Structures are given as structure tokens and as C-alpha cells.
């Protein structure tokens, strides 16, 4: 069972208009500051925040109860002049949890009216998060013949393909920056990892590494996924036969 919390800036469009036309720099500063604070607040609770759009964030929030969400919401309200809504959902896959959170917000199923929290409480003790950490192998070599913008285009196209294919496996993909991605995966998404790596190699000529981690919280799963990815690099650098998908035992 996985729990997701979706945070959305409320009435963002109308609020931005009050800043006048020379506002874009202010909005970028706000968005960066908000993401930084969200990551700080939620990571202290062993959760992990992913940037979905600049005004929306996905949090893998296993083991964070309603009281914990309220506390974070209060902290945010004391720091920023804008307000956020939180919708909580859970399910057997990340996409199912996303749908549950969406259902709670759409149908205005309130968990805490005073702090704009909607959705469904998860009382299950069976918490499991699967995270896969992907990176592009030896992307730096392309810089000898391609400009930074051209390399960015490769990454964007890869992200779009990854997002589409893993969504078919009820998994959610997020770009972390650089050449790094994380997929919050279902069990079927985890099984698809090797096929995806082979597909991208065959169709796009891109070699991917994938470290997999499973834990009761998102920070634990991400830590194991990154450690698995580091192990792939260590095997490669040792001169042994390289593997492209690896999962350390829990």
C-alpha cells in the first residue's frame, strides 16, 4: 500500500496577476523557495517530494498521518503568503493512489477544512514503496559533439517516453535534474525495468542504469535505490561485467 499527497497552490493564476507584468522573476523565486521548504519539511518525516509542475507537487507520504499533514500545512502558512491545498490518496499502485487523491479533491471530501486538506486517511499498516533511480550512462561523452540545449532535448524526450511507458504499468515518473529520474513504481513497473532499459537502448541508442529500492517509507526506498545505482557504477569501474538493473536486498 502506497500513500500520495498532492499539494497545489490555490488560486495561483489570479494571485499572479496582482503582481503586475514584471513578475516572472518573483514567481520563479517563490516556486524555488516553496519547493525547497516542502522538501525540507516532508523529508524530516521520511517523505519525499517530487516536482510535478511549478504550482503542484507530489509527496510519497507513507507513514505520515493527518496530524502530520496539518502540522506541515501550518508551518507553510506561516512562511508563505500563498496557500496550498493537500489531497491525500492511497492504493496498491502509485497511479491508483494518485487517482484516489484526485477523487478526494474533486468531490471535496474534507479531512481538515481549516487547512484545506482533502482525500482519504490511510490506516493500513502494510506500507511499501518501490522507487527506481535511473541515470543515463556516460552522457558526458555527448558533450563533445552536442550543445547543452541539444542534450537537454534528449533528456526531455527520454522523460516523455519513460513517463508514458511506466504510466501503463501504474507507475509515476519524475525528472530529478541532470540525467537523473526516479520512478515511483508498482510491482509490475518494477518487473518492466529491464525491458524498458533494453527498449531505450535499442530504439534511442541510450544506455540507462537503474537502481531499485523497496522500503516502508519513500526516503528509505530512495536511499536503497540510489545505493543500488552506486553499486552498478562500482561494478562498472571495477572492470567486472557491467549490469544495468540492480536491486540491493532490503
Order of alpha helices (4+ residues) and beta strands (2+ residues): beta-alpha-alpha-beta-beta-alpha-beta-alpha-beta-beta-beta-alpha-beta-beta-alpha-beta-alpha-beta
